[in-house]
């Protein structure tokens, strides 16, 4: 797995998700010794997640060991859902053979 700095990861995530519908409003990156956690969330709906996005991250990190280990949702206003948070945490780990 290629070691990356937090700001470099945040920039790449913004590049991958871009300004398309369901892009994340909040990006939180935590770099650990043995993994990287990338939390993406937005109001009303979770950000989009597909094979192309995961492939781009896999290429960036040099590993295909990426999982969406945690999905979450928090409702907002009862009538309009304002203030809600929907999303997931991607966990990036070295390939098992590394």
DSSP file (Angstrom, degrees, kcal/mol; ACC not computed):
  #  RESIDUE AA STRUCTURE BP1 BP2  ACC     N-H-->O    O-->H-N    N-H-->O    O-->H-N    TCO  KAPPA ALPHA  PHI   PSI    X-CA   Y-CA   Z-CA
    1    1 A X              0   0    0      0, 0.0     2,-0.5     0, 0.0    61,-0.2   0.000 360.0 360.0 360.0 135.0    0.0    0.0    0.0
    2    2 A X        -     0   0    0     59,-3.6     2,-0.3     1,-0.0    61,-0.1  -0.673 360.0-127.3 -80.0 125.4    1.3    3.4   -0.9
    3    3 A X        -     0   0    0     -2,-0.5     2,-0.3     1,-0.0    -1,-0.0  -0.577  33.0-175.2 -73.5 132.1    1.5    5.7    2.1
    4    4 A X        -     0   0    0     -2,-0.3     2,-0.2    57,-0.0    57,-0.0  -0.933  24.3-114.8-129.1 151.7   -0.3    9.0    1.6
    5    5 A X     >  -     0   0    0     -2,-0.3     4,-2.2     1,-0.1     5,-0.2  -0.519  31.2-113.1 -82.2 154.3   -0.6   12.2    3.6
    6    6 A X  H  > S+     0   0    0      1,-0.2     4,-2.5     2,-0.2     5,-0.2   0.900 116.0  47.0 -55.6 -47.6   -4.0   13.3    4.9
    7    7 A X  H  > S+     0   0    0      1,-0.2     4,-2.1     2,-0.2    -1,-0.2   0.851 110.7  53.1 -67.2 -33.0   -4.3   16.4    2.7
    8    8 A X  H  > S+     0   0    0      2,-0.2     4,-1.9     1,-0.2    -1,-0.2   0.889 110.4  47.9 -65.3 -40.3   -3.3   14.4   -0.4
    9    9 A X  H  X S+     0   0    0     -4,-2.2     4,-2.6     2,-0.2    -2,-0.2   0.925 110.2  51.3 -66.4 -45.9   -6.0   11.8    0.3
   10   10 A X  H  X S+     0   0    0     -4,-2.5     4,-2.3     1,-0.2    -2,-0.2   0.909 110.1  49.9 -59.2 -42.7   -8.6   14.5    0.8
   11   11 A X  H  X S+     0   0    0     -4,-2.1     4,-2.2     1,-0.2    -1,-0.2   0.910 111.3  48.8 -61.8 -42.5   -7.7   16.1   -2.5
   12   12 A X  H  X S+     0   0    0     -4,-1.9     4,-2.8     2,-0.2    -2,-0.2   0.904 109.6  51.5 -65.8 -41.5   -7.9   12.8   -4.3
   13   13 A X  H  X S+     0   0    0     -4,-2.6     4,-2.7     2,-0.2     5,-0.3   0.923 110.6  48.7 -61.8 -44.4  -11.3   12.0   -2.8
   14   14 A X  H  X S+     0   0    0     -4,-2.3     4,-2.3     1,-0.2    -1,-0.2   0.898 112.3  49.7 -61.8 -39.6  -12.7   15.4   -3.9
   15   15 A X  H  < S+     0   0    0     -4,-2.2    -2,-0.2     2,-0.2    -1,-0.2   0.926 113.1  45.9 -63.9 -45.3  -11.2   14.7   -7.4
   16   16 A X  H  < S+     0   0    0     -4,-2.8    -2,-0.2     1,-0.2    -1,-0.2   0.924 120.6  37.0 -66.1 -45.8  -12.8   11.2   -7.6
   17   17 A X  H >< S+     0   0    0     -4,-2.7     3,-1.0    -5,-0.2    -1,-0.2   0.788  90.8 171.4 -81.4 -26.9  -16.3   12.3   -6.3
   18   18 A X  T 3<  -     0   0    0     -4,-2.3    -1,-0.1    -5,-0.3    -2,-0.1  -0.040  57.3 -49.3  55.5-153.7  -16.2   15.6   -8.1
   19   19 A X  T 3  S+     0   0    0     -4,-0.1    -1,-0.2     4,-0.1     4,-0.1   0.173  93.6 129.5-102.5  15.7  -19.3   17.8   -8.2
   20   20 A X  S X  S-     0   0    0     -3,-1.0     3,-1.2     1,-0.2    28,-0.1  -0.164  73.2 -71.7 -68.4 165.1  -21.7   15.1   -9.4
   21   21 A X  T 3  S+     0   0    0      1,-0.3    27,-0.3    26,-0.1    -1,-0.2  -0.291 121.9  21.9 -54.2 138.5  -25.0   14.4   -7.7
   22   22 A X  T 3  S+     0   0    0      1,-0.2    26,-1.7    25,-0.1    -1,-0.3   0.751  83.8 157.8  69.3  28.2  -24.5   12.8   -4.3
   23   23 A X    <   -     0   0    0     -3,-1.2    -1,-0.2    24,-0.2     2,-0.1  -0.536  51.6 -92.2 -75.5 152.9  -21.0   14.0   -3.9
   24   24 A X        -     0   0    0     -2,-0.2    18,-0.2     1,-0.2     3,-0.1  -0.382  28.3-166.1 -69.2 140.1  -19.9   14.1   -0.2
   25   25 A X  S    S+     0   0    0     16,-2.1     2,-0.4     1,-0.2    17,-0.2   0.739  81.5  40.4 -88.6 -29.7  -20.4   17.3    1.7
   26   26 A X  E     -A   41   0A   0     15,-2.4    15,-2.0     2,-0.0     2,-0.4  -0.976  63.6-176.9-125.8 132.5  -18.1   16.1    4.5
   27   27 A X  E     -A   40   0A   0     -2,-0.4     2,-0.5    13,-0.2    13,-0.2  -0.992   3.2-179.0-127.6 122.9  -14.9   14.2    4.1
   28   28 A X  E     -A   39   0A   0     11,-2.5    11,-3.2    -2,-0.4     2,-0.5  -0.979   5.9-169.2-125.9 120.4  -13.0   13.0    7.2
   29   29 A X  E     -A   38   0A   0     -2,-0.5     2,-0.5     9,-0.2     9,-0.2  -0.915   6.2-174.4-113.1 131.7   -9.7   11.1    6.8
   30   30 A X  E     -A   37   0A   0      7,-2.6     7,-2.8    -2,-0.5     2,-0.6  -0.988  10.8-156.0-124.9 122.0   -7.8    9.3    9.5
   31   31 A X  E     +A   36   0A   0     -2,-0.5     5,-0.2     5,-0.2     2,-0.2  -0.872  16.9 179.1-100.9 119.2   -4.4    7.9    8.7
   32   32 A X        -     0   0    0      3,-2.8     3,-0.0    -2,-0.6    -2,-0.0  -0.563  43.0-103.1-106.9 173.9   -3.3    5.0   11.0
   33   33 A X  S    S+     0   0    0     -2,-0.2     3,-0.1     1,-0.2    -1,-0.1   0.878 119.9  24.1 -63.9 -37.9   -0.1    2.9   10.9
   34   34 A X  S    S+     0   0    0      1,-0.1    60,-0.6    59,-0.0     2,-0.3   0.350 129.2  11.3-114.4   4.2   -1.9   -0.1    9.3
   35   35 A X  E     - B   0  93A   0     58,-0.2    -3,-2.8     2,-0.0     2,-0.4  -0.983  58.7-125.8-167.2 170.0   -4.9    1.5    7.5
   36   36 A X  E     -AB  31  92A   0     56,-2.0    56,-3.0    -2,-0.3     2,-0.5  -1.000  18.1-154.9-129.3 130.6   -6.6    4.6    6.3
   37   37 A X  E     -AB  30  91A   0     -7,-2.8    -7,-2.6    -2,-0.4     2,-0.5  -0.918   8.3-171.5-105.5 129.3  -10.2    5.4    7.2
   38   38 A X  E     -AB  29  90A   0     52,-2.9    52,-3.1    -2,-0.5     2,-0.5  -0.948   4.5-165.0-122.6 108.7  -12.1    7.7    4.8
   39   39 A X  E     -AB  28  89A   0    -11,-3.2   -11,-2.5    -2,-0.5     2,-0.4  -0.837   7.6-176.0 -97.9 125.4  -15.5    8.8    6.1
   40   40 A X  E     +AB  27  88A   0     48,-2.7    48,-2.0    -2,-0.5     2,-0.3  -0.972  10.9 159.6-121.0 133.0  -17.8   10.4    3.4
   41   41 A X  E     +AB  26  87A   0    -15,-2.0   -15,-2.4    -2,-0.4   -16,-2.1  -0.986  12.8 176.5-149.5 159.3  -21.2   11.8    4.2
   42   42 A X  E     - B   0  86A   0     44,-2.1    44,-2.6    -2,-0.3     2,-0.2  -0.968  37.3 -90.6-154.3 166.7  -23.9   14.2    2.9
   43   43 A X  S    S+     0   0    0     -2,-0.3     2,-1.4    42,-0.2    42,-0.2  -0.560 101.2   4.8 -82.0 146.3  -27.3   15.4    3.9
   44   44 A X  S    S+     0   0    0     37,-0.4     2,-0.3    -2,-0.2    -1,-0.2  -0.207 130.4  25.2  78.7 -42.5  -30.5   13.6    2.6
   45   45 A X  S    S-     0   0    0     -2,-1.4    41,-0.3    41,-0.2     3,-0.1  -0.993  85.2-101.5-149.1 150.6  -28.6   10.7    0.8
   46   46 A X        -     0   0    0     -2,-0.3    41,-0.2     1,-0.1    -5,-0.1  -0.412  52.2 -94.6 -66.7 148.6  -25.3    8.9    1.1
   47   47 A X        -     0   0    0     39,-0.4   -24,-0.2    -7,-0.1   -25,-0.1  -0.238  52.3 -89.0 -58.4 154.5  -22.7    9.9   -1.4
   48   48 A X        -     0   0    0    -26,-1.7     2,-0.4   -27,-0.3    -1,-0.1  -0.375  43.8-171.9 -66.9 144.5  -22.5    7.7   -4.5
   49   49 A X        +     0   0    0     -3,-0.1     2,-0.3    -2,-0.1    -3,-0.0  -0.973  16.2 149.7-141.0 123.5  -20.3    4.7   -4.4
   50   50 A X     >  -     0   0    0     -2,-0.4     4,-2.2     1,-0.1     5,-0.2  -0.873  58.2 -89.8-145.4 177.6  -19.5    2.5   -7.4
   51   51 A X  H  > S+     0   0    0     -2,-0.3     4,-2.8     1,-0.2     5,-0.2   0.873 120.4  56.2 -60.6 -40.1  -16.8    0.3   -8.9
   52   52 A X  H  > S+     0   0    0      2,-0.2     4,-2.0     1,-0.2    -1,-0.2   0.899 109.0  46.5 -61.8 -41.2  -15.1    3.2  -10.8
   53   53 A X  H  > S+     0   0    0      2,-0.2     4,-2.1     1,-0.2    -1,-0.2   0.924 114.0  47.4 -66.8 -44.6  -14.7    5.2   -7.6
   54   54 A X  H  X S+     0   0    0     -4,-2.2     4,-2.5     1,-0.2    -2,-0.2   0.885 111.3  52.3 -64.4 -37.5  -13.3    2.2   -5.7
   55   55 A X  H  X S+     0   0    0     -4,-2.8     4,-2.4     2,-0.2    -1,-0.2   0.897 107.7  51.2 -64.8 -40.4  -11.0    1.4   -8.7
   56   56 A X  H  X S+     0   0    0     -4,-2.0     4,-2.2     2,-0.2    -2,-0.2   0.908 112.4  46.2 -64.0 -41.2   -9.6    5.0   -8.7
   57   57 A X  H  X S+     0   0    0     -4,-2.1     4,-2.6     2,-0.2     5,-0.2   0.902 110.3  54.0 -65.8 -40.3   -8.9    4.7   -4.9
   58   58 A X  H  X>S+     0   0    0     -4,-2.5     4,-1.5     1,-0.2     5,-1.5   0.910 110.8  45.7 -60.7 -42.4   -7.3    1.3   -5.4
   59   59 A X  H  <5S+     0   0    0     -4,-2.4    -1,-0.2     2,-0.2    -2,-0.2   0.915 112.3  51.5 -65.6 -43.0   -5.0    2.7   -8.0
   60   60 A X  H  <5S+     0   0    0     -4,-2.2    -2,-0.2     1,-0.2    -1,-0.2   0.890 119.9  34.3 -60.7 -42.4   -4.2    5.8   -5.9
   61   61 A X  H  <5S-     0   0    0     -4,-2.6   -59,-3.6     2,-0.2    -1,-0.2   0.598 103.9-125.9 -91.0 -12.7   -3.3    3.6   -2.8
   62   62 A X  T  <5S+     0   0    0     -4,-1.5     2,-0.3    -5,-0.2    33,-0.2   0.833  78.4  92.1  69.9  31.5   -1.8    0.7   -4.7
   63   63 A X      < -     0   0    0     -5,-1.5    -2,-0.2    -6,-0.2    -1,-0.2  -0.988  60.2-155.7-151.5 147.3   -4.1   -1.8   -3.0
   64   64 A X        +     0   0    0     -2,-0.3     2,-1.5     1,-0.1    -6,-0.1   0.221  68.2 107.8-106.0  14.2   -7.5   -3.4   -3.8
   65   65 A X        +     0   0    0     28,-0.5    28,-2.5    -7,-0.1     2,-0.4  -0.591  44.7 135.8 -90.4  73.8   -8.1   -4.1   -0.1
   66   66 A X  E     +C   92   0A   0     -2,-1.5     2,-0.3    26,-0.2    26,-0.2  -0.989  26.7 176.3-125.7 126.1  -10.8   -1.4    0.3
   67   67 A X  E     -C   91   0A   0     24,-2.1    24,-3.0    -2,-0.4     2,-1.2  -0.936  37.5-129.7-129.4 151.3  -14.0   -2.1    2.2
   68   68 A X  E     +C   90   0A   0     -2,-0.3    22,-0.2    22,-0.2     3,-0.1  -0.720  39.9 168.9 -95.2  82.3  -17.1    0.0    3.2
   69   69 A X  E     +     0   0A   0     -2,-1.2     2,-0.4    20,-0.7    -1,-0.2   0.692  59.3  35.8 -71.5 -21.2  -16.9   -1.3    6.8
   70   70 A X  E     -C   89   0A   0     19,-1.2    19,-2.7    -3,-0.1     2,-0.4  -0.971  57.7-178.0-142.4 122.0  -19.4    1.2    8.2
   71   71 A X  E     +C   88   0A   0     -2,-0.4     2,-0.3    17,-0.3    17,-0.3  -0.947  18.2 177.7-113.8 141.2  -22.6    2.7    6.8
   72   72 A X  E     -C   87   0A   0     15,-2.3    15,-2.3    -2,-0.4     2,-0.3  -0.952  16.9-173.0-142.0 158.6  -24.5    5.2    8.9
   73   73 A X  E     -C   86   0A   0     -2,-0.3     2,-0.4    13,-0.2    13,-0.2  -0.972   2.4-173.7-152.0 142.2  -27.5    7.4    8.8
   74   74 A X  E     -C   85   0A   0     11,-2.2    11,-2.3    -2,-0.3    -2,-0.0  -0.956  24.6-133.2-137.8 114.5  -28.8   10.0   11.1
   75   75 A X        -     0   0    0     -2,-0.4     3,-0.1     9,-0.2     2,-0.1  -0.253  19.6-163.7 -67.5 154.0  -32.2   11.6   10.4
   76   76 A X        +     0   0    0      1,-0.4     7,-0.2     8,-0.1     6,-0.2   0.117  55.4   1.8-107.5-135.8  -32.7   15.3   10.5
   77   77 A X     >  -     0   0    0      5,-2.1     4,-2.0     1,-0.1    -1,-0.4  -0.224  67.7-127.1 -54.0 138.4  -35.9   17.3   10.8
   78   78 A X  T  4 S+     0   0    0      1,-0.2    -1,-0.1     2,-0.2    -2,-0.0   0.814 105.2  33.6 -61.2 -31.7  -39.0   15.2   11.0
   79   79 A X  T  4 S+     0   0    0      3,-0.1    -1,-0.2     1,-0.0    -2,-0.1   0.764 137.1  14.7 -98.2 -27.6  -40.7   16.9    8.1
   80   80 A X  T  4 S-     0   0    0      2,-0.1    -2,-0.2     0, 0.0     3,-0.1   0.502  86.5-127.9-128.0  -5.9  -37.8   17.9    5.7
   81   81 A X    ><  +     0   0    0     -4,-2.0     3,-1.7     1,-0.2   -37,-0.4   0.575  48.2 162.6  67.4  11.5  -34.8   15.8    6.9
   82   82 A X  T 3   +     0   0    0      1,-0.3    -5,-2.1    -6,-0.2    -1,-0.2  -0.393  64.2  28.6 -60.7 136.1  -32.7   19.0    7.1
   83   83 A X  T 3  S+     0   0    0      1,-0.3    -1,-0.3    -7,-0.2    -2,-0.1   0.475  90.0 140.2  91.0   3.0  -29.6   18.3    9.2
   84   84 A X    <   -     0   0    0     -3,-1.7     2,-0.4    -7,-0.1    -1,-0.3  -0.265  38.4-152.3 -73.3 165.3  -29.5   14.6    8.4
   85   85 A X  E     + C   0  74A   0    -11,-2.3   -11,-2.2   -42,-0.2     2,-0.4  -0.948  16.5 172.4-144.3 121.1  -26.3   12.7    7.7
   86   86 A X  E     +BC  42  73A   0    -44,-2.6   -44,-2.1    -2,-0.4   -39,-0.4  -0.982  27.2  95.9-127.8 138.2  -26.0    9.7    5.5
   87   87 A X  E     -BC  41  72A   0    -15,-2.3   -15,-2.3    -2,-0.4     2,-0.3  -0.965  48.3-108.5 176.0-158.1  -22.7    8.0    4.5
   88   88 A X  E     -BC  40  71A   0    -48,-2.0   -48,-2.7    -2,-0.3     2,-0.5  -0.972  18.5-121.2-158.5 162.5  -20.1    5.4    4.9
   89   89 A X  E     -BC  39  70A   0    -19,-2.7   -19,-1.2    -2,-0.3   -20,-0.7  -0.976  21.2-153.1-115.0 123.0  -16.5    4.8    6.0
   90   90 A X  E     -BC  38  68A   0    -52,-3.1   -52,-2.9    -2,-0.5     2,-0.6  -0.822   8.0-155.2 -92.2 132.0  -14.1    3.3    3.5
   91   91 A X  E     -BC  37  67A   0    -24,-3.0   -24,-2.1    -2,-0.5     2,-0.5  -0.947   5.3-162.4-111.5 121.4  -11.2    1.4    5.1
   92   92 A X  E     +BC  36  66A   0    -56,-3.0   -56,-2.0    -2,-0.6     2,-0.3  -0.905  16.6 169.5-107.0 122.9   -8.1    1.0    3.0
   93   93 A X  E     -B   35   0A   0    -28,-2.5   -28,-0.5    -2,-0.5   -58,-0.2  -0.878  39.8 -90.6-127.7 159.8   -5.6   -1.6    4.1
   94   94 A X        -     0   0    0    -60,-0.6   -31,-0.1    -2,-0.3   -32,-0.1  -0.335  56.9 -89.8 -62.2 152.6   -2.5   -3.2    2.5
   95   95 A X    >   -     0   0    0    -33,-0.2     3,-1.8     1,-0.1    -1,-0.1  -0.331  38.5-114.8 -58.1 148.9   -3.1   -6.2    0.3
   96   96 A X  T 3  S+     0   0    0      1,-0.3    -1,-0.1     2,-0.2    -2,-0.1   0.749 116.0  57.3 -61.9 -23.9   -2.9   -9.4    2.4
   97   97 A X  T 3         0   0    0      1,-0.2    -1,-0.3     0, 0.0    -2,-0.1   0.642 360.0 360.0 -82.1 -13.4    0.2  -10.5    0.5
   98   98 A X    <         0   0    0     -3,-1.8    -1,-0.2     0, 0.0    -2,-0.2   0.468 360.0 360.0 -75.3 360.0    2.1   -7.2    1.4
